[in-house]
Amino acid sequence: MLTIEAVDGRERDREEGEREVIERGRQGADRERERDWERKKRDSEREKERTRERKRGIESERKEREKKSDRKRDRKRDRKRDRKRDRKRDRKRDRKRDRKRDRKRDRKRDRKRDRVE
């Protein structure tokens, strides 16, 4: 049979052991929370980086579209300018041809009139 002190000692040891287990559990839980927090922080940073990359991608796509529309607008403006220049050149050529034809016709008419006189 055990003495009261021995029983008290065992109980004390058991309680102390339980306290140690509980304390280790708390420390483990603290470490686990710390690891979870670190993991969340890392994941959050990664997600932010992905978002920034996506945003950069979207911005570059937008810039590409704007460049494309700018080029399209420039081509349209150039075609308009070219048509205007071509019309001007054509009118000038037509006037020159008309004057030449008129002079030729006038000379011919004058010669005819001179012969008749």
Secondary structure by P-SEA (a helix, b strand, c coil): cccaaaaaaaaaaaaaaaaaaaaaaaaaaaaaaaaaaaaaaaaaaaaaaaaaaaaaaaaaaaaaaaaaaaaaaaaaaaaaaaaaaaaaaaaaaaaaaaaaaaaaaaaaaaaaaaaac
